[in-house]
Amino acid sequence: MGNFCEYLPSGCAISGIINKKGKRFNGERILESIAVMHERSNGLGGGFAAYGIYPEFKDHYALHVFYDSEKARTDTEQLLQERFHVDESGPVPTRPVRAITRPPLIWRYFVQVKPQQKEKQIFSVEADDYLVATVMEINEKIPGAFVVSSGKNMGVFKGVGYPEDIGEFYRIDEYQGYIWTAHGRFPTNTPGWWGGAHPFTLLDWSVVHNGEISSYGANKRFLEMFGYCCTLQTDTEVITYVFDFLVRKQGLPLELAVKVVAAPLWSEIELLDPEQKELLTTLRAVYGNLLLNGPFSIILATGREILALNDRIKLRPLTAAEKGDELYVASEEAAIRKICPHPDRVWMPDGGEPVIGRLQECIEKETTESAELA
């Protein structure tokens, strides 16, 4: 049995919840959900992403940072002070947990871009790009510093340990959010270390992932042409940057970005009507190097939505359910029924079929804007 578990072919656990009305709830439910899938983890990594947790700083970038030393913290804080208004900072609250040993220094900063800095940006004058450039610089050039998350009104809490212990350590039961995702890690191609645990993030994007992306090299080389620094040597980091590039930088709707990363087979494209065939053929031609190959199931979250997605031939498990205003996605149905015993609907998405839950206010805004353009 020990040997079987060591090479469990569908290992790793993922879970996510969104309240589409934006109603916040604490982290106990996502903690219960991921704990059900304890056997999918091995104690090398666990983590959570939460949205809506910093309403008092909703217009600030909330940076969560790991440090290996006080020097790394001093160097990073000097850089942040030069480039941003740091309106509040301090250690991320934690509590002692016997299973969690030797954590790094864990700090958070609520920052805003200084107006005069916008002219000095590497990529563009947009504040998001300036923040991204700074995150890349810290992760690549300051030894012992790693930016865990950098979005607005959200944060990531992760580390080495089982997810239920990580959640207890970070006191996630004390946070209120309207989107939660969670991950329990099994062995992949990277060692267990605090920065290598899931979720991986950039700005508001966060990704938890079960599987292995065999196209990592091609994906990485393409992204690095556009200024992304893939410093962690892990496929999940690449997934995060792919969606940031396609949606935020290239302006693709999320639904079309899905058609890039989990593109239909050419035999399927040939059967589509001419307009759809031309669209998908163009996407494959322009963004072919961002196709994700290999077995995977992922949960992607932003401040406005959650996306769950399998690879095209569904080599990793994924289940979805709905109950009232809430959408649930997880590796196993048991993880959903633990926190929602009687869902209105339960289903297993097909390979490449996205499951998307959006905040109602975002849907209403898009509808109004579309009507105005018409």
C-alpha positions as MATLAB code, in Angstrom:
seq = 'MGNFCEYLPSGCAISGIINKKGKRFNGERILESIAVMHERSNGLGGGFAAYGIYPEFKDHYALHVFYDSEKARTDTEQLLQERFHVDESGPVPTRPVRAITRPPLIWRYFVQVKPQQKEKQIFSVEADDYLVATVMEINEKIPGAFVVSSGKNMGVFKGVGYPEDIGEFYRIDEYQGYIWTAHGRFPTNTPGWWGGAHPFTLLDWSVVHNGEISSYGANKRFLEMFGYCCTLQTDTEVITYVFDFLVRKQGLPLELAVKVVAAPLWSEIELLDPEQKELLTTLRAVYGNLLLNGPFSIILATGREILALNDRIKLRPLTAAEKGDELYVASEEAAIRKICPHPDRVWMPDGGEPVIGRLQECIEKETTESAELA';
ca = [
       0.000    0.000    0.000;
       2.866    2.368    0.774;
       4.313    1.946   -2.712;
       0.912    2.508   -4.318;
       0.362    5.752   -2.414;
       3.855    6.952   -3.288;
       2.959    6.830   -6.978;
      -0.753    7.583   -6.752;
      -1.538    8.444  -10.389;
      -4.231   11.024   -9.702;
      -2.750   12.542   -6.549;
      -3.123   16.123   -5.329;
      -6.421   17.518   -4.116;
      -8.135   20.710   -5.250;
     -11.306   22.385   -4.055;
     -13.049   25.706   -4.616;
     -16.194   27.629   -3.639;
     -17.722   30.851   -4.932;
     -20.770   32.678   -3.631;
     -22.045   34.366   -6.788;
     -23.837   37.068   -4.802;
     -20.525   38.061   -3.197;
     -21.616   36.979    0.282;
     -18.563   36.365    2.418;
     -18.050   33.324    4.634;
     -15.105   32.182    6.705;
     -12.456   29.653    5.786;
     -13.816   26.771    7.847;
     -15.826   25.328    4.958;
     -12.950   25.167    2.472;
     -10.791   23.693    5.233;
     -13.347   20.934    5.842;
     -13.608   20.267    2.115;
      -9.893   19.844    1.469;
      -9.392   17.800    4.659;
     -11.713   15.093    3.285;
      -9.085   14.411    0.606;
      -6.232   13.968    3.095;
      -4.962   10.809    1.349;
      -4.295   12.790   -1.815;
      -1.673   14.836    0.026;
       1.634   13.831    1.574;
       2.460   16.782    3.801;
       4.803   18.456    1.301;
       2.431   21.312    0.584;
      -0.978   22.795    1.211;
      -2.534   26.171    0.659;
      -5.529   28.437    0.210;
      -6.494   31.479   -1.838;
      -9.188   33.787   -0.478;
     -10.966   36.734   -2.115;
     -12.774   39.551   -0.338;
     -10.700   39.245    2.838;
      -9.306   42.798    2.933;
     -12.297   45.107    2.314;
     -10.655   47.908    4.309;
      -7.769   47.850    1.782;
      -9.726   46.848   -1.323;
      -7.958   49.433   -3.530;
      -4.471   48.404   -2.399;
      -2.273   45.638   -3.704;
      -1.956   43.157   -0.849;
       1.509   41.593   -0.979;
       2.150   38.413    0.995;
       5.895   37.698    1.089;
       8.092   34.859    2.387;
      11.561   35.697    3.703;
      14.442   33.381    4.540;
      16.285   36.103    6.464;
      15.991   39.595    7.911;
      18.324   40.845    5.185;
      15.917   39.632    2.511;
      13.125   41.500    4.296;
      15.199   44.680    4.605;
      16.173   44.608    0.916;
      12.591   43.963   -0.211;
      11.113   46.647    2.009;
      13.625   49.173    0.718;
      12.523   48.393   -2.840;
       8.841   48.618   -1.917;
       9.335   51.960   -0.167;
      11.055   53.358   -3.258;
       8.292   52.305   -5.639;
       5.050   52.311   -3.645;
       3.122   54.002   -0.906;
       3.229   51.322    1.811;
       0.183   52.205    3.884;
       0.354   49.268    6.282;
       2.640   46.302    6.851;
       3.349   43.604    9.393;
       3.621   39.846    9.939;
       0.805   37.674    8.628;
      -1.077   36.392   11.714;
      -0.365   32.737   12.527;
      -0.839   30.361   15.441;
       1.460   27.573   16.669;
       0.701   24.186   15.086;
       2.784   21.201   16.101;
       2.919   19.787   12.581;
       4.232   23.042   11.084;
       7.942   23.457   11.677;
      10.525   26.007   10.535;
       8.239   28.410    8.661;
       9.845   31.387    6.917;
       9.240   34.980    7.957;
       5.782   35.754    6.545;
       4.857   39.405    6.024;
       2.144   41.361    4.250;
       2.107   44.857    2.771;
      -0.767   46.998    1.530;
       0.650   49.217   -1.189;
      -0.331   51.656   -3.916;
       1.760   52.764   -6.879;
       3.332   56.204   -6.531;
       2.048   58.401   -9.394;
       5.531   59.625  -10.292;
       6.735   56.043  -10.731;
       4.404   55.296  -13.634;
       6.770   56.966  -16.105;
       9.600   54.606  -15.088;
       7.845   51.327  -15.745;
       9.480   48.524  -17.658;
       6.484   47.274  -19.631;
       3.815   50.007  -19.681;
       2.357   52.843  -17.658;
      -0.341   50.657  -16.171;
      -0.166   50.122  -12.418;
      -0.742   46.373  -12.784;
       2.239   46.035  -15.100;
       4.396   48.035  -12.731;
       3.397   45.766   -9.872;
       4.070   42.659  -11.999;
       7.537   43.951  -12.930;
       8.311   44.512   -9.249;
       7.115   41.028   -8.268;
       9.268   39.473  -10.990;
      12.279   41.503   -9.846;
      11.880   40.533   -6.193;
      11.462   36.828   -6.970;
      14.388   36.765   -9.382;
      16.918   39.172   -7.863;
      16.476   39.327   -4.070;
      17.855   36.119   -2.537;
      15.603   34.681    0.129;
      12.494   36.691   -0.821;
       9.420   35.319   -2.563;
       6.142   37.141   -3.258;
       3.365   34.701   -2.456;
       0.444   36.832   -3.660;
      -0.014   40.345   -5.011;
      -3.692   40.923   -5.821;
      -6.255   43.350   -4.482;
      -8.605   42.320   -1.664;
      -7.207   38.782   -1.748;
      -4.404   36.730   -0.314;
      -2.726   33.335   -0.454;
      -1.840   31.250    2.593;
       0.402   28.284    1.831;
       3.333   26.258    3.060;
       4.855   22.857    3.736;
       2.348   20.622    5.498;
      -1.042   19.034    5.059;
      -3.646   21.616    4.024;
      -5.660   21.216    7.221;
      -2.541   22.046    9.260;
      -1.651   24.959    6.986;
      -5.179   26.360    7.377;
      -4.949   26.103   11.143;
      -1.502   27.711   11.129;
      -2.727   30.721    9.132;
      -5.978   31.032   11.122;
      -8.060   31.024    7.960;
     -11.189   30.473   10.055;
     -10.815   34.145   11.038;
     -10.992   35.452    7.442;
     -14.178   36.191    5.507;
     -14.187   35.747    1.732;
     -16.609   35.135   -1.142;
     -14.215   32.898   -3.142;
     -12.006   30.225   -1.604;
      -9.733   27.678   -3.262;
      -7.534   25.021   -1.671;
      -4.836   22.536   -2.589;
      -3.211   19.476   -1.059;
       0.076   18.494   -2.670;
       1.381   15.111   -3.746;
       4.855   14.639   -5.305;
       5.408   16.298   -8.679;
       8.643   17.514  -10.231;
       9.599   20.030   -7.542;
      10.715   19.571   -3.929;
       8.480   20.452   -1.028;
       9.239   24.029    0.037;
       7.072   26.900    1.212;
       7.151   28.875   -2.014;
       6.531   25.777   -4.117;
       3.194   24.964   -2.498;
      -0.025   25.877   -4.310;
      -1.789   28.204   -5.044;
       0.449   30.100   -7.465;
      -0.545   33.679   -8.152;
       0.040   36.888  -10.012;
      -2.065   39.973   -9.312;
      -5.626   38.684   -8.761;
      -4.977   35.359  -10.496;
      -4.531   32.204   -8.435;
      -4.221   28.624   -9.635;
      -4.378   25.258   -7.876;
      -3.480   22.270   -9.993;
      -3.590   18.490   -9.992;
      -1.483   16.895  -12.697;
       1.583   17.568  -14.800;
       2.075   19.919  -17.740;
       4.407   18.284  -20.256;
       4.395   21.440  -22.428;
       6.119   23.440  -19.670;
       9.217   24.197  -21.738;
       7.329   25.575  -24.746;
       4.923   27.530  -22.510;
       7.809   29.003  -20.495;
       9.825   30.108  -23.537;
       6.810   31.844  -25.070;
       5.947   33.710  -21.860;
       9.521   34.839  -21.260;
       9.401   36.714  -24.577;
       6.770   38.948  -22.942;
       8.651   39.690  -19.711;
       7.451   36.870  -17.458;
      10.169   35.334  -15.272;
       9.472   31.670  -14.547;
      11.748   31.287  -11.547;
      10.127   28.348   -9.754;
      10.627   25.618  -12.389;
       7.046   24.448  -11.909;
       4.258   24.018  -14.392;
       1.623   25.604  -12.157;
       3.465   28.928  -12.163;
       3.283   28.850  -15.957;
      -0.483   28.243  -15.927;
      -0.964   31.389  -13.843;
       1.088   33.496  -16.235;
      -0.660   32.017  -19.293;
      -4.040   33.269  -18.108;
      -2.623   36.644  -17.104;
      -1.129   37.034  -20.576;
      -4.174   35.873  -22.525;
      -6.887   37.648  -20.530;
      -5.286   40.730  -18.990;
      -2.603   41.465  -21.597;
      -4.220   40.182  -24.786;
      -7.805   40.976  -23.843;
      -9.305   37.568  -24.592;
     -12.508   36.624  -22.779;
     -11.914   33.829  -20.293;
     -13.988   31.465  -22.421;
     -11.623   31.989  -25.392;
      -8.539   31.651  -23.196;
      -9.844   28.209  -22.290;
      -9.911   27.354  -26.014;
      -6.204   28.168  -26.129;
      -5.008   26.165  -23.109;
      -7.365   23.207  -23.653;
      -7.945   23.541  -27.382;
     -10.353   21.182  -29.155;
      -8.709   18.469  -31.226;
      -8.154   19.320  -34.890;
     -10.642   16.605  -35.826;
     -13.266   18.413  -33.729;
     -12.428   21.820  -35.191;
     -12.944   20.469  -38.702;
     -16.579   19.676  -37.865;
     -17.464   23.208  -36.699;
     -19.258   25.875  -38.694;
     -16.939   28.085  -40.794;
     -16.918   31.038  -38.376;
     -16.040   28.926  -35.325;
     -13.537   26.922  -37.332;
     -11.756   30.099  -38.438;
     -11.711   31.499  -34.898;
     -10.281   28.380  -33.269;
      -7.780   27.857  -36.094;
      -6.544   31.426  -35.600;
      -6.213   30.935  -31.850;
      -4.159   27.784  -32.410;
      -1.945   29.585  -34.946;
      -1.288   32.651  -32.773;
      -1.134   31.066  -29.315;
      -0.190   27.480  -30.107;
       2.750   27.551  -27.695;
       0.331   28.191  -24.813;
      -1.549   24.929  -25.312;
      -1.290   22.924  -22.080;
      -0.389   19.304  -22.757;
      -0.505   16.535  -20.203;
      -2.962   15.421  -17.523;
      -4.420   18.224  -15.438;
      -7.357   19.576  -13.546;
      -7.098   23.171  -12.377;
      -9.096   25.725  -10.451;
      -8.364   29.296  -11.453;
      -9.755   32.224   -9.467;
      -9.815   35.990   -9.826;
     -11.609   38.674   -7.860;
     -14.701   38.196   -9.995;
     -14.909   34.528  -10.967;
     -13.779   30.959  -10.559;
     -12.906   28.532  -13.367;
     -12.469   24.762  -13.149;
     -11.011   22.902  -16.119;
      -9.801   19.418  -17.117;
      -7.366   18.483  -19.839;
      -9.007   17.592  -23.135;
      -9.211   13.862  -22.482;
      -9.948   14.136  -18.757;
      -6.975   12.363  -17.234;
      -7.579   13.951  -13.830;
     -10.819   13.900  -11.809;
     -13.043   16.957  -11.407;
     -16.556   17.294   -9.989;
     -18.826   20.338   -9.839;
     -22.018   21.122   -7.927;
     -24.434   23.990   -7.379;
     -26.585   24.961   -4.437;
     -28.472   28.247   -4.537;
     -25.956   31.071   -5.106;
     -22.921   28.850   -4.601;
     -20.793   26.855   -7.023;
     -18.498   24.103   -5.774;
     -15.657   22.347   -7.627;
     -13.338   19.658   -6.286;
     -11.317   16.587   -7.135;
     -13.899   14.381   -5.415;
     -17.640   14.601   -4.895;
     -17.127   13.710   -1.233;
     -15.252   16.971   -0.720;
     -18.310   18.866   -1.934;
     -20.914   16.879   -0.030;
     -18.970   17.339    3.188;
     -19.872   21.052    3.139;
     -22.990   20.847    0.943;
     -24.793   17.558    1.709;
     -27.736   18.186   -0.620;
     -26.670   20.142   -3.721;
     -29.214   21.162   -6.345;
     -27.052   19.686   -9.085;
     -23.886   17.570   -9.305;
     -21.987   16.778  -12.487;
     -18.601   15.711  -13.824;
     -17.450   18.105  -16.573;
     -16.164   16.635  -19.814;
     -12.541   17.038  -20.811;
     -11.851   20.628  -21.849;
     -15.304   21.741  -20.678;
     -14.950   24.822  -18.452;
     -17.004   25.312  -15.319;
     -17.256   29.058  -14.659;
     -18.898   30.839  -11.753;
     -19.024   34.660  -11.829;
     -20.137   37.270   -9.368;
     -23.649   38.411  -10.212;
     -22.620   42.074  -10.199;
     -20.004   41.349  -12.888;
     -22.561   39.590  -15.088;
     -24.977   42.509  -14.713;
     -22.235   45.009  -15.582;
     -21.226   43.071  -18.708;
     -24.859   42.854  -19.814;
     -25.329   46.608  -19.397;
     -22.122   47.418  -21.292;
     -23.077   45.076  -24.134;
     -26.494   46.712  -24.399;
     -24.915   50.165  -24.518;
     -22.532   49.135  -27.294;
     -25.417   47.652  -29.274;
];
